[in-house]
Amino acid sequence: MESSNLQLYDFKILRVVNALGRDSPDNAITLVEIEEALPKVGRKSHMSTYKYVRKLADNGYLNRGFCDGLIITYYISDKGQEFLKNVCEGK
């Protein structure tokens, strides 16, 4: 997935995960925590958010952290951090 194919909601998710400092498997964040950290205005449904997070993970912007039963955690990858850096610098 090219970064030009990312949507605003993808960016919001990456920004939240990065802002919370979730950058390694041992401090990864759950889907529910991501949802709670997103602004209420414009927040999508649980299933839609899951699909966005899964897409970001499948395309290397997020990495999957440790699992606890059915709960999967996520943290921002180097690719995700680079994407945010480029957006902030206007590249």
Stockholm file with secondary structure:
# STOCKHOLM 1.0

chainA/1-91         MESSNLQLYDFKILRVVNALGRDSPDNAITLVEIEEALPKVGRKSHMSTYKYVRKLADNGYLNRGFCDGLIITYYISDKGQEFLKNVCEGK
#=GR chainA/1-91 SS CCGGGCCHHHHHHHHHHHHTTCCSGGGCEEHHHHHHHSCSTTCCCHHHHHHHHHHHHHTTSEEEEEEETTEEEEEECHHHHHHHHHHHTTC
#=GC SS_cons        CCGGGCCHHHHHHHHHHHHTTCCSGGGCEEHHHHHHHSCSTTCCCHHHHHHHHHHHHHTTSEEEEEEETTEEEEEECHHHHHHHHHHHTTC
//
